[in-house]
């Protein structure tokens, strides 16, 4: 799943919400249960290793970048000291790859202008982000994935630049609705099983979805290999006691290759 980032419009990236205890304290004379945290607890309706298609290398993003005098991901076509980035103006609804001054900031460095970031990086939300194309996660640094599409306001209209950006992943739990800020949800964002906080969607388990779109929190868009139809499937815990489990009628909780560790999909029997 790829989310969109709009230049010149403030969009905040979700930080994990702190988990804090609240309320009054309680005490009990009862001894703790011997079953608490028992790793041997199993659920017969869970298949922890369902196999599935192996995670393959992504298609080369370089070839998916827009054609022009330079390439966003490969950073070819520009002189030394320059970077290939989207070029646009407030008067023309056109966006094209072009060369501009580059700085030294790389992934995670703070920036105020594009010229603060090194070649191959773009200043988004005051942070230098690595450039990529076509959701090619292999172009990103460890701990990041190519999950944000860059949009720009050119000629008074919002236009896709044709360039993506690498953003941090692995910073939330798709089975915990509180692991992302309000109006965001934790979702699986690439075929490797990487997860990140993204804008919340509404499609529920059993409803149709776009393969690149997002289902509601706690669900995942999956194409049925037999029918070719994409439907939202509920996510579930595929280890231990299997909680949260699949609701009646949703099938068995199966962990497939490409699912996050410990997370499965409620698969119809």
N, C-alpha and C positions, 0 to 999 in steps of 0.2 A: 504494500500500500504506500502511495506517495502523497504527501500533503503539500499544500501550496504556501509559498511565502511571498508577500507583496512588498516590494521596495517602496519606501516613502510612507508606508503605513505601519504603525507600531503593532507588532505581534510579539507577545511574550512566550518564551519557551517554558514549559512546565518544569518546575523543580519539585522534587519529591516532598510531599507534605510530611512534616515531622509527626511522629507518633508519640503522643503524650498521654500519660495516665491522668484520669480526673475522677472526681467524686470522693466519697468518704471511704475510709478503710474498713475492712471487715476481718473478723477472726473466726476460727472454727476449731473445735476440739477433734474433728475427724482427721485421721491420718491421710496423707496424699495417696491418690489411687496408684496402684502399681501399673495400671495401664496407660498412665499419662505419658504421651510421647513415645509409645511403644512402636518401634520401627518395624516390628514383625507383623503389625496389623495389615491385613490385605483385604482387598475387595474383589470378589469373583467376577464383577462386572467391569474390571479394568484389565486392559491388555497393555503392559508397559513397553512392549516392543512389537509394534505392528508393521515394521518395515516401511514399505512404500518406495517411491522413486528416490534415488539418492540425490543429495544436494549437488547440483552441477555448478561449474564456474559460470558466472554471468556472461552474457554476450558483451563483447568489447564495447564499452561506452564511447570510446574515441570515434568510432564510425557512426555513432548515433547523434553526435553533436551537429548543429546546423553547419552547412557549408559556408565558407567565407574565406577571408584572407588569413585567418588563424583558427586554431582549434582550442576550445575551452578546456578540454581534459588533457590533451597531450601538450598544450602550451607551445605548439609549433607555429611558425609564421610571423612572429614578432621579434624585434631586435632585442639585444641584451639590455636588461634594465626595464623592459616593458612586459606587460601582462595582457593576455587575450581575455577580454571580458565583453559582455553585452554593451553595445553602443546604441543610445536612443536619445531623443530630444522631446521637449514638451510640445513641439509643433507638428511632428510627423509620427503617424502610427506604424513605424517600422523599427525593428530591432535586428541588429546584425552583429556578428563577431567583429571585434576591432581591437587595436592595440592602444594601450594607455600606460601611464607611468606606474611602476610597481615599487612597493616598499620592501619591508623585511618581515612583517608579521605573518606567522603561520597559524595553523589550527589552534584556536583558543585564545589567540592574542587579541587584546582590545584594539579597537580602531574607531576613528571618526570619519575617515574618508577612504575611498577605494585605494588611494595611493599609499595608505598605511600598510596594506597587505602585500605579501610577496606574490610573484607570478604563480598562478594556479590556485589562488585564494581570493575570496570575495568578501567584502565587508557587509555583513547582514546582522542587523540588530546589535551593532557596535562590537561584533565579534568576527574575526577572520575565520571563514569557513572554506574548507577545501572544495574545489569545483569538480563536478563529475557530470556525466550524461547517461541517459537511458537506464537509470537505477543501477548502474554498475558499482556494486558495493566494494569490488576489489580495488577501486581507485581511492578508497578512503583509508584513513589511518585506523589501527586497531581500536575497537570500542566505538566506531562510528559506522554509519551506513548511508548510502546515497538515497535519502528518503524525502528530501524537500525540493519541490520544483520552484524555481525562481520566476516570479512574475514582476513585470515593471509597468509603470504608468507612462506610456508614450503617446503623444498627441492627444492627451486627455482620456485615453482608454487603457484598460488593463490588458496586457498582452503577455503570453507565455514567451519567455526568452529563449527557450530551447535548452536551457542549462539547469542542472540540478546542483544541490549542495549536500555535503556530508554533515550529518548531525549525530550527536551522541545517541547510543542505543544501550539497552540493558539496564535502564534506570527506573524500571517499574515492574509490577507483577500483573499480568493479564487476568489473574484470578482474584485480584484485590482491587475493588472499585475505589479505594481511598488512596491508592499509590500515585495518582495524578491529581493535579489541581482541578478546581471546578471548571466545568465545560470541556474538560479533556478526558481522555480515557487511554488506558494502556492497551496497545494492540500489537499484533505480529506485523512487522513492517517489511520483511524481506524473506526470501526462500530459505535463509539459513536459520530462521527461527528467532531472529533479533526482535526485540520489543522496544517500544518507545511511546511516550505520551503524544497523542495526536488529537485533533478536534473530534469531539464526540459525534457519532452517527446514530441512526435510529433503527436500521433494519434488524429485526429480531430473528432468532433461530427459526428456520423453516421458510423464511421469506427470501425472495430473490435478491441478488446482489451483483455488482460488477466485480470482476476478478481483482481489479486494481482498487476497488472501493473498500470502504470499511463497514463492518456490521456494528451493531451496538456493543457496548462494553460487555466483555465476557463471551463474545462470539467471534467467529472467523469465517471468511468467505471461501468456500471450497467448491471446486467443480466436480460433479459426479462423473466418474470415468465411464460409466455405462450410458448415461443419458446426455452428458455434455452440458447439463444445466448447472449453473452456479447458485448455490443456496447458502444461507448463513447456518453454521453449525455452532452449537454451544460448546464452549471450552470447559474442561474438567481437569481434576487432579489425577494424574496417571501413576501415582506412586503412593505408598503407605495405605491409608484407609480410603483414599480416593475421595476426599472432600475438598471442594464441592464436587458432588457426583452428578451424573446425568439424570435428568428428570424422567419420569415414566413416559415412554413413547419416543424418547430421544435416542435410544440405542445404547451401545456399549462405549465406554471411554477408552479410546485407542490412541496411544502415542505413536506418531509416524515420524519418519526421517524428515527433518525440517521443522518440527514442532519444538518449542522451547523445552528445556530440561524440566521434567516433572509435569508437563502440561500435555493434555490429550484433547482429542476431538470426539464429541458425542456422535458416534457413527451408526447409522441405521443398520439393523441386523439383516 
